[in-house]
């Protein structure tokens, strides 16, 4: 079974924490700092799921999710938005753009991996 997850996150500390927690629990983790690089890596590696920040340089997470869900080769890869966007309507907007699940930052290190595992 494919145990590879792709994290598209430009904040080094957030990326490190998610990677650490996921690798500690047996996942292989790939990372991209921009949406464009994340899309390229998704095409190249076909991960089991994509953890996507929304506030990214060059191309925001809404645009990334839309590209991923409109690509026949990538549209079946689940997208988990991991974001600090928590205002009224943000969750709905992220899900409408193509994310399948939403996890609010800051993540809870005690429950983060189980939330991802339940989703998968």
GROMACS elastic network, one bead per residue, 0.5 to 0.9 nm:
[ bonds ]
;  ai    aj funct       b0    kb
    1    48     6  0.87510   500
    2     5     6  0.87002   500
    2    28     6  0.89874   500
    2    46     6  0.88488   500
    2    47     6  0.70641   500
    2    48     6  0.58067   500
    3    26     6  0.77980   500
    3    27     6  0.53873   500
    3    28     6  0.59793   500
    3    29     6  0.85041   500
    3    47     6  0.75795   500
    3    48     6  0.61965   500
    3    49     6  0.88135   500
    4    27     6  0.59695   500
    4    29     6  0.57001   500
    4    30     6  0.72679   500
    4    45     6  0.83433   500
    4    46     6  0.83114   500
    4    47     6  0.50648   500
    4    48     6  0.55586   500
    4    49     6  0.73887   500
    5    22     6  0.86498   500
    5    27     6  0.69139   500
    5    28     6  0.62332   500
    5    29     6  0.50104   500
    5    30     6  0.62287   500
    5    31     6  0.85276   500
    5    46     6  0.89978   500
    5    47     6  0.52881   500
    5    48     6  0.56893   500
    5    49     6  0.52202   500
    5    50     6  0.58659   500
    5    51     6  0.73557   500
    6    28     6  0.86290   500
    6    29     6  0.58860   500
    6    31     6  0.56706   500
    6    32     6  0.75744   500
    6    38     6  0.76427   500
    6    41     6  0.78898   500
    6    42     6  0.72529   500
    6    45     6  0.87510   500
    6    46     6  0.88919   500
    6    47     6  0.61252   500
    6    48     6  0.80097   500
    6    49     6  0.64758   500
    6    51     6  0.61124   500
    6    52     6  0.82734   500
    7    15     6  0.71667   500
    7    18     6  0.81906   500
    7    19     6  0.79706   500
    7    29     6  0.71562   500
    7    30     6  0.61820   500
    7    32     6  0.63386   500
    7    33     6  0.84867   500
    7    38     6  0.78418   500
    7    49     6  0.87166   500
    7    50     6  0.58772   500
    7    52     6  0.60995   500
    7    53     6  0.81026   500
    8    15     6  0.81682   500
    8    30     6  0.85769   500
    8    31     6  0.58885   500
    8    33     6  0.58408   500
    8    34     6  0.65719   500
    8    35     6  0.66330   500
    8    37     6  0.83671   500
    8    38     6  0.57184   500
    8    39     6  0.89293   500
    8    50     6  0.73280   500
    8    51     6  0.61400   500
    8    53     6  0.60745   500
    8    54     6  0.89602   500
    8    56     6  0.84624   500
    8    61     6  0.86740   500
    9    12     6  0.75311   500
    9    14     6  0.73458   500
    9    15     6  0.59490   500
    9    31     6  0.73309   500
    9    32     6  0.63318   500
    9    33     6  0.52028   500
    9    34     6  0.69918   500
    9    35     6  0.83799   500
    9    38     6  0.89201   500
    9    51     6  0.80814   500
    9    52     6  0.65237   500
    9    53     6  0.53056   500
    9    54     6  0.83453   500
    9    55     6  0.84531   500
    9    56     6  0.70819   500
    9    82     6  0.88472   500
   10    13     6  0.89713   500
   10    14     6  0.81656   500
   10    15     6  0.74187   500
   10    32     6  0.74334   500
   10    34     6  0.64172   500
   10    53     6  0.78189   500
   10    55     6  0.82676   500
   10    56     6  0.62131   500
   10    57     6  0.75561   500
   11    14     6  0.54295   500
   11    15     6  0.61667   500
   11    16     6  0.86156   500
   11    33     6  0.77308   500
   11    56     6  0.89082   500
   12    15     6  0.51024   500
   12    16     6  0.60189   500
   12    17     6  0.86461   500
   12    33     6  0.84851   500
   13    16     6  0.50927   500
   13    17     6  0.62109   500
   13    18     6  0.86719   500
   14    17     6  0.53023   500
   14    18     6  0.62696   500
   14    19     6  0.85218   500
   14   106     6  0.84636   500
   14   107     6  0.87072   500
   15    18     6  0.53138   500
   15    19     6  0.59581   500
   15    20     6  0.84032   500
   15    31     6  0.76816   500
   15    33     6  0.89809   500
   16    19     6  0.51181   500
   16    20     6  0.59043   500
   16    21     6  0.85563   500
   17    20     6  0.51395   500
   17    21     6  0.62053   500
   17    22     6  0.85752   500
   17   109     6  0.81156   500
   18    21     6  0.52975   500
   18    22     6  0.60975   500
   18    23     6  0.84912   500
   18   107     6  0.84375   500
   18   109     6  0.82793   500
   18   112     6  0.81542   500
   18   113     6  0.85613   500
   19    22     6  0.52068   500
   19    23     6  0.58807   500
   19    24     6  0.82816   500
   19    27     6  0.86833   500
   19    28     6  0.86087   500
   19    29     6  0.61961   500
   19    30     6  0.83167   500
   19    31     6  0.84583   500
   20    23     6  0.53673   500
   20    24     6  0.60016   500
   20    25     6  0.86862   500
   21    24     6  0.52261   500
   21    25     6  0.65326   500
   21    27     6  0.89689   500
   21   109     6  0.72567   500
   21   112     6  0.79235   500
   21   113     6  0.67447   500
   22    25     6  0.51497   500
   22    26     6  0.65858   500
   22    27     6  0.54102   500
   22    28     6  0.76166   500
   22    29     6  0.73110   500
   22   112     6  0.86428   500
   22   113     6  0.62727   500
   22   116     6  0.89471   500
   23    26     6  0.51150   500
   23    28     6  0.59943   500
   23    29     6  0.66986   500
   24    27     6  0.74213   500
   25   113     6  0.75404   500
   30    41     6  0.82536   500
   30    45     6  0.89624   500
   30    47     6  0.86298   500
   31    38     6  0.75215   500
   31    41     6  0.84216   500
   32    35     6  0.73899   500
   32    36     6  0.85737   500
   32    37     6  0.57911   500
   32    38     6  0.50773   500
   32    39     6  0.88334   500
   32    41     6  0.75930   500
   33    36     6  0.87646   500
   33    37     6  0.70395   500
   33    38     6  0.73327   500
   33    56     6  0.77486   500
   33    57     6  0.81541   500
   34    37     6  0.53551   500
   34    38     6  0.61278   500
   34    39     6  0.87506   500
   34    56     6  0.61130   500
   34    57     6  0.59866   500
   34    58     6  0.69322   500
   34    59     6  0.71743   500
   34    60     6  0.84515   500
   35    39     6  0.61994   500
   35    40     6  0.86759   500
   35    52     6  0.86327   500
   35    53     6  0.89459   500
   35    56     6  0.66863   500
   35    57     6  0.74411   500
   35    58     6  0.71966   500
   35    59     6  0.54966   500
   35    60     6  0.66699   500
   35    61     6  0.67952   500
   35    63     6  0.82194   500
   35    64     6  0.57483   500
   36    39     6  0.52208   500
   36    40     6  0.63791   500
   36    41     6  0.87003   500
   36    58     6  0.78073   500
   36    59     6  0.69043   500
   36    64     6  0.75405   500
   37    40     6  0.50638   500
   37    41     6  0.61298   500
   37    42     6  0.85640   500
   38    41     6  0.50446   500
   38    42     6  0.60562   500
   38    43     6  0.86308   500
   38    50     6  0.88559   500
   38    52     6  0.89015   500
   38    64     6  0.82021   500
   39    42     6  0.50548   500
   39    43     6  0.63222   500
   39    44     6  0.86748   500
   39    64     6  0.71322   500
   39    67     6  0.79663   500
   39    68     6  0.70049   500
   39    74     6  0.89537   500
   40    43     6  0.52196   500
   40    44     6  0.62344   500
   40    45     6  0.86631   500
   41    45     6  0.58365   500
   41    46     6  0.77400   500
   41    47     6  0.86336   500
   42    45     6  0.53790   500
   42    46     6  0.51091   500
   42    47     6  0.62691   500
   42    50     6  0.80001   500
   42    68     6  0.84901   500
   42    74     6  0.72465   500
   42    77     6  0.87507   500
   43    46     6  0.57217   500
   43    47     6  0.86466   500
   43    73     6  0.75122   500
   43    74     6  0.69083   500
   44    47     6  0.88180   500
   46    49     6  0.84057   500
   46    73     6  0.85673   500
   46    74     6  0.73359   500
   46    77     6  0.76369   500
   47    50     6  0.68905   500
   47    77     6  0.71395   500
   48    77     6  0.63140   500
   48    78     6  0.73084   500
   48   120     6  0.81904   500
   49    77     6  0.54942   500
   49    79     6  0.59127   500
   49    80     6  0.74527   500
   49   120     6  0.78223   500
   50    77     6  0.70750   500
   50    78     6  0.62747   500
   50    80     6  0.60932   500
   50    81     6  0.82920   500
   51    78     6  0.86402   500
   51    79     6  0.59555   500
   51    81     6  0.58608   500
   51    82     6  0.62716   500
   52    61     6  0.64755   500
   52    64     6  0.84306   500
   52    65     6  0.81104   500
   52    79     6  0.67614   500
   52    80     6  0.59776   500
   52    82     6  0.56769   500
   52    83     6  0.77001   500
   52    99     6  0.84074   500
   53    56     6  0.66975   500
   53    60     6  0.81520   500
   53    61     6  0.59097   500
   53    80     6  0.86592   500
   53    81     6  0.58726   500
   53    82     6  0.51942   500
   53    83     6  0.52724   500
   53    84     6  0.83953   500
   54    60     6  0.55697   500
   54    62     6  0.63620   500
   54    63     6  0.89197   500
   54    64     6  0.85981   500
   54    81     6  0.69942   500
   54    82     6  0.74421   500
   54    83     6  0.59549   500
   54    84     6  0.82357   500
   54    85     6  0.76877   500
   54    94     6  0.81326   500
   55    59     6  0.84846   500
   55    60     6  0.55076   500
   55    61     6  0.62617   500
   55    62     6  0.87898   500
   55    83     6  0.76853   500
   55    84     6  0.85789   500
   55    85     6  0.84330   500
   56    59     6  0.61449   500
   56    61     6  0.64172   500
   57    60     6  0.65241   500
   59    62     6  0.81896   500
   59    63     6  0.62694   500
   59    64     6  0.67702   500
   60    63     6  0.55366   500
   60    64     6  0.63820   500
   60    65     6  0.88083   500
   61    65     6  0.59577   500
   61    66     6  0.84267   500
   61    81     6  0.80919   500
   61    94     6  0.81903   500
   61    97     6  0.86514   500
   62    65     6  0.52650   500
   62    66     6  0.62606   500
   62    67     6  0.87671   500
   62    93     6  0.81537   500
   62    94     6  0.63524   500
   62    96     6  0.88330   500
   62    97     6  0.55179   500
   62    98     6  0.77548   500
   62    99     6  0.84917   500
   63    66     6  0.50751   500
   63    67     6  0.62205   500
   63    68     6  0.86260   500
   63    97     6  0.74863   500
   64    67     6  0.51892   500
   64    68     6  0.61575   500
   64    69     6  0.86181   500
   64    97     6  0.86679   500
   64    98     6  0.88989   500
   65    68     6  0.51108   500
   65    69     6  0.60824   500
   65    70     6  0.85201   500
   65    79     6  0.74377   500
   65    81     6  0.89872   500
   65    94     6  0.83389   500
   65    97     6  0.58668   500
   65    98     6  0.51644   500
   65    99     6  0.62674   500
   66    69     6  0.52518   500
   66    70     6  0.61001   500
   66    71     6  0.86860   500
   66    96     6  0.89670   500
   66    97     6  0.54745   500
   66    98     6  0.57971   500
   66    99     6  0.86362   500
   67    70     6  0.52084   500
   67    71     6  0.62691   500
   67    74     6  0.88372   500
   67    75     6  0.86445   500
   67    98     6  0.88674   500
   68    71     6  0.53887   500
   68    72     6  0.83735   500
   68    73     6  0.85265   500
   68    74     6  0.55763   500
   68    75     6  0.56078   500
   68    76     6  0.87820   500
   68    77     6  0.81739   500
   68    79     6  0.88190   500
   68    98     6  0.79436   500
   69    72     6  0.75493   500
   69    74     6  0.65521   500
   69    76     6  0.74539   500
   69    77     6  0.82663   500
   69    97     6  0.84064   500
   69    98     6  0.60206   500
   69    99     6  0.85953   500
   70    73     6  0.88494   500
   70    74     6  0.78128   500
   70    75     6  0.61712   500
   71    74     6  0.53098   500
   71    75     6  0.55467   500
   72    75     6  0.55067   500
   72    76     6  0.79021   500
   73    76     6  0.75143   500
   73    77     6  0.87170   500
   74    77     6  0.56375   500
   74    78     6  0.89557   500
   75    78     6  0.77969   500
   75    98     6  0.89465   500
   78    98     6  0.89934   500
   78    99     6  0.73311   500
   78   100     6  0.60663   500
   78   101     6  0.82204   500
   78   119     6  0.88621   500
   78   120     6  0.82465   500
   79    98     6  0.73653   500
   79   100     6  0.53123   500
   79   101     6  0.66440   500
   79   102     6  0.86790   500
   80    99     6  0.57916   500
   80   100     6  0.58858   500
   80   102     6  0.56318   500
   80   103     6  0.70814   500
   80   116     6  0.82531   500
   80   119     6  0.86913   500
   81    91     6  0.89601   500
   81    94     6  0.72229   500
   81    95     6  0.82716   500
   81    99     6  0.59957   500
   81   100     6  0.77283   500
   81   101     6  0.61430   500
   81   103     6  0.60554   500
   81   104     6  0.80592   500
   82    85     6  0.88030   500
   82   101     6  0.86097   500
   82   102     6  0.61073   500
   82   104     6  0.57700   500
   82   105     6  0.63997   500
   82   106     6  0.87639   500
   82   107     6  0.80231   500
   83    86     6  0.77403   500
   83   102     6  0.76912   500
   83   103     6  0.65373   500
   83   104     6  0.52226   500
   83   105     6  0.52157   500
   83   106     6  0.78954   500
   83   107     6  0.88203   500
   84    87     6  0.89437   500
   84   103     6  0.85976   500
   84   104     6  0.55989   500
   84   106     6  0.68102   500
   85    90     6  0.60376   500
   85    91     6  0.76398   500
   85   104     6  0.73002   500
   85   105     6  0.79703   500
   86    89     6  0.80351   500
   86    90     6  0.58774   500
   86    91     6  0.68769   500
   86   104     6  0.69395   500
   86   105     6  0.85566   500
   87    90     6  0.55128   500
   87    91     6  0.78771   500
   88    91     6  0.75014   500
   88    92     6  0.85139   500
   89    92     6  0.52936   500
   89    93     6  0.61074   500
   89    94     6  0.86621   500
   90    93     6  0.50739   500
   90    94     6  0.61192   500
   90    95     6  0.85949   500
   91    94     6  0.52151   500
   91    95     6  0.62062   500
   91    96     6  0.85269   500
   91   102     6  0.68156   500
   92    95     6  0.51535   500
   92    96     6  0.59781   500
   92    97     6  0.85793   500
   93    96     6  0.50196   500
   93    97     6  0.62059   500
   93    98     6  0.89159   500
   94    97     6  0.51661   500
   94    98     6  0.67726   500
   94    99     6  0.59385   500
   94   100     6  0.87432   500
   94   101     6  0.87774   500
   94   102     6  0.77800   500
   95    98     6  0.53119   500
   95   100     6  0.61010   500
   95   101     6  0.69885   500
   95   102     6  0.75265   500
   96    99     6  0.70661   500
   96   100     6  0.89205   500
   99   102     6  0.72085   500
  101   119     6  0.78111   500
  103   106     6  0.88337   500
  103   107     6  0.73185   500
  103   112     6  0.84968   500
  103   115     6  0.84388   500
  104   107     6  0.63077   500
  104   108     6  0.89776   500
  105   108     6  0.79666   500
  107   110     6  0.87568   500
  107   111     6  0.81500   500
  107   112     6  0.63575   500
  108   111     6  0.55595   500
  108   112     6  0.56079   500
  109   112     6  0.53717   500
  109   113     6  0.75884   500
  110   113     6  0.76086   500
  110   114     6  0.82431   500
  111   114     6  0.53918   500
  111   115     6  0.61269   500
  111   116     6  0.88091   500
  112   115     6  0.51751   500
  112   116     6  0.64219   500
  112   117     6  0.87205   500
  113   116     6  0.50903   500
  113   117     6  0.60655   500
  113   118     6  0.85594   500
  114   118     6  0.59914   500
  114   119     6  0.84540   500
  115   118     6  0.52560   500
  115   119     6  0.62849   500
  115   120     6  0.88108   500
  116   119     6  0.51027   500
  116   120     6  0.62940   500
  117   120     6  0.51447   500
